Structures are given as structure tokens and as C-alpha cells.
Amino acid sequence: MKKLTLIIILVSFFYPLISQVSGEEKLSGYEKNASQNEVTATMTSASRLFKNPEDLTSVIVVIPKGSKVIVLGSDSTYLNVYYEDNEGFIYRKHAAIDRNQLNETVPEEEKAVTEQQADNPVKQQVSRFTYLENKYGTSMAARIYSGKIWKGMNADMVRDSWGRADKINREISGNTIKEEWIYKTTWLYLENNTLVEWGPIRN
């Protein structure tokens, strides 16, 4: 009985010390893994770092070509990055993810696909902004990409900005084609393929 009591006392004394050591080991392990899983990219050209990707005037700094950035996230057009104590967004096409970083985090199947693409370059899917930029130029593309409309834009621009209308009422009178494009809450009036006016739909 005395031996059992002695064992219980010893275990209750040493257990907190053991768990404290293992907790410290776990913490340092997490920190090590975090630094290993950090994905970086190298700038292939100079790029503006935007605070808000929807506002192309929100430039924080210009990142020089060859600089390293930490990648926090991405979408089809932008990379969310960290550079010199600044977090923001750059165009994907202006940076290349460092492949040696990918080898640690990408599954084997994806690695094989990445290597295959390096050996046999295939045409990459063009992002929506790049498509608009090639079609209309950077300034116009930025306005259309953010969903803006204005008088004088043509039907293609309207479609690229707002998508297809839910309903189109068309009236042809001589050489004039009048169209009313109905969206959920707004109607647009086009004459000869040009946006002339718009307004809210009244219930």
C-alpha cells in the first residue's frame, strides 16, 4: 500500500513537468512547420501592390522585379501577398510561385502535373481581367471588371460588365434598333447597340 501511495505521489509530481516539456516541443514543432509551409513567389516583373483589388488607385508600393513575396492566398486574377511589412494584392501574371516551396506542400499527383506542364507547356486559361484587358485595354477593363456601366458603351461591354440580361425587348423602326435589357432591379436602354439610358425597375 505504501509503495502504491509513493508511486501515485511521484507520478503526480513528475507528470506536469513531462507534459510541460512535450507542450514546448509541440509549440516549436508548430513554428517549424509554419515556416516550412510558407509559400513564396518571385516577381517576374515590377508590379503595383494594391490595398484593395477592386480599387486600382489604392497602390501601397511598387514591388521591383526579382523581389520575393510571401503568398497568403490567391484567386484567378490576384495573389494576396506580404511584402516588407505590407499586405496587399498583385496581379498573378507578375509573379511566379517558387517551385522548391511547392515540392513540400503539393501532393505527388499535382507535382507530376506541374512537372508535365513544365516539360510540355500548354496554353493557360486566361483570367477574366486579362481577357478584358486584351479586349478593351487596361483602363476600360478595370471599369468593366468592377461592374460599372456608362452612356456610350456598346452591347458587348455591357454584357462583359453585367452578364446576360434576364430579358431583352427589341423594337426595330427603319434603321434604328431599340432594345430594353431587363436585369433583376434595373432596365438598360440601348439604341443601335449603344447604351443610352438606364433606371430602376418599379414594382
C-alpha positions in Angstrom: 0.0 0.0 0.0 2.9 2.4 0.9 4.5 1.6 -2.5 1.3 2.4 -4.3 0.9 5.7 -2.5 4.6 6.5 -3.2 4.1 5.8 -6.9 1.0 7.9 -7.1 2.8 10.8 -5.4 5.8 10.5 -7.8 3.6 10.3 -10.9 1.5 13.4 -9.7 4.8 15.3 -9.2 6.5 14.4 -12.4 3.5 14.4 -14.8 3.2 18.2 -15.0 6.9 18.5 -15.8 6.7 15.9 -18.6 3.6 17.5 -20.1 5.2 20.9 -20.0 8.2 19.6 -21.9 6.1 17.9 -24.5 4.0 21.1 -24.8 7.1 23.1 -25.6 8.2 20.5 -28.1 4.8 20.7 -29.8 4.9 24.5 -29.9 8.4 24.6 -31.5 7.2 21.9 -33.9 4.2 24.0 -35.0 6.5 27.0 -35.5 8.9 24.9 -37.6 6.1 23.5 -39.7 4.7 27.0 -40.2 8.0 28.3 -41.6 8.3 25.1 -43.8 4.8 25.6 -45.3 5.4 29.2 -46.1 4.8 29.7 -49.8 6.9 32.4 -51.5 6.9 33.9 -55.0 9.4 35.8 -57.1 8.4 38.8 -59.1 8.8 38.3 -62.8 8.1 42.0 -63.5 7.6 45.1 -61.4 4.1 45.2 -60.0 1.9 47.6 -58.0 0.8 46.3 -54.6 -2.9 47.2 -54.2 -4.6 47.6 -50.8 -7.9 46.8 -52.4 -8.0 44.8 -55.8 -11.4 46.5 -56.6 -9.8 49.9 -56.4 -6.8 50.3 -58.8 -5.9 53.6 -57.2 -5.2 52.0 -53.8 -1.5 51.5 -54.6 0.7 50.9 -51.5 4.1 50.4 -53.1 5.6 49.2 -56.4 7.4 45.9 -55.9 10.6 45.6 -58.1 11.2 42.7 -60.4 13.1 39.9 -58.7 11.8 40.6 -55.2 10.5 37.8 -53.0 7.0 38.0 -51.6 5.1 35.7 -49.2 1.9 34.3 -50.7 -1.1 34.4 -48.4 -3.8 33.5 -50.8 -4.9 33.7 -54.5 -7.7 33.8 -57.0 -7.8 33.7 -60.8 -6.5 37.3 -61.2 -4.7 38.3 -58.0 -2.2 37.0 -55.4 -2.7 38.1 -51.8 0.9 38.8 -50.7 3.0 40.1 -47.9 6.0 42.4 -48.8 8.1 44.5 -46.5 5.5 44.8 -43.7 2.8 45.5 -46.3 -0.1 43.2 -47.1 -2.0 43.6 -50.4 -2.7 42.3 -53.9 -0.7 41.9 -57.0 -1.6 40.6 -60.5 -0.9 36.8 -60.7 0.9 37.2 -64.0 3.6 39.4 -62.4 4.9 36.7 -60.1 6.0 33.0 -60.2 5.5 30.7 -57.2 8.8 29.3 -56.1 8.8 25.6 -57.2 11.1 24.4 -54.4 8.4 25.6 -51.9 5.7 23.8 -53.8 7.5 20.5 -53.5 7.0 20.4 -49.8 3.3 21.2 -49.8 1.9 19.9 -53.1 0.6 16.3 -53.3 2.5 13.8 -55.5 -0.2 13.8 -58.2 -0.2 17.6 -58.5 3.6 17.6 -58.6 3.5 15.2 -61.6 1.0 17.5 -63.4 3.2 20.6 -62.6 6.3 18.8 -64.0 4.4 17.7 -67.0 3.3 21.2 -67.7 6.9 22.4 -67.4 8.0 19.8 -70.0 5.0 20.3 -72.3 3.8 23.9 -71.9 0.1 24.2 -72.5 -2.0 27.3 -73.1 -3.0 28.5 -69.6 -6.6 29.5 -69.0 -6.8 33.3 -69.4 -8.2 35.1 -66.3 -11.3 37.3 -66.7 -9.3 40.6 -66.2 -6.6 39.5 -68.7 -9.4 38.7 -71.2 -11.0 42.1 -70.7 -7.6 43.9 -70.7 -6.7 42.3 -74.1 -10.1 43.2 -75.5 -10.5 46.8 -74.2 -7.2 48.0 -72.7 -6.3 48.3 -69.0 -8.3 51.4 -68.1 -11.5 50.3 -69.7 -11.0 46.7 -68.5 -10.7 47.9 -64.8 -14.1 49.7 -65.1 -15.8 46.8 -66.7 -14.2 44.3 -64.3 -15.6 46.2 -61.4 -19.2 46.1 -62.8 -19.5 49.7 -63.9 -21.7 50.9 -66.8 -21.8 54.3 -68.6 -23.5 56.0 -71.5 -21.9 55.3 -74.9 -20.6 51.8 -74.1 -21.6 49.1 -76.6 -23.6 46.0 -76.1 -20.5 43.7 -75.7 -19.1 45.9 -73.0 -22.5 45.8 -71.1 -22.6 42.1 -71.4 -19.0 41.8 -70.2 -19.7 44.1 -67.2 -23.2 42.8 -66.1 -23.6 39.5 -67.9 -26.6 38.5 -70.0 -29.8 40.2 -69.3 -32.7 38.3 -67.9 -34.9 39.6 -70.8 -34.5 41.7 -73.9 -37.3 43.6 -75.5 -36.4 44.6 -79.1 -38.1 47.1 -81.4 -36.9 47.8 -85.0 -38.0 51.1 -86.6 -36.4 51.8 -90.0 -32.6 51.8 -89.5 -33.0 52.1 -85.7 -32.8 49.1 -83.3 -34.1 49.9 -79.8 -33.5 47.4 -77.0 -34.6 47.3 -73.4 -32.4 44.9 -71.4 -34.1 43.8 -68.1 -32.0 42.8 -65.1 -33.3 41.9 -61.7 -33.6 45.5 -60.4 -32.6 47.7 -63.4 -33.5 48.2 -67.0 -31.0 49.4 -69.6 -32.0 51.2 -72.9 -29.8 50.6 -75.9 -30.2 52.2 -79.3 -28.2 50.8 -82.3 -26.0 48.7 -80.0 -25.1 51.7 -77.7 -26.2 52.2 -74.1 -28.2 55.4 -73.9 -30.0 55.3 -70.6 -30.9 53.1 -67.6 -33.1 53.2 -64.5 -34.6 51.2 -61.6 -37.4 48.7 -62.2 -40.5 50.0 -60.4 -42.8 47.4 -58.9 
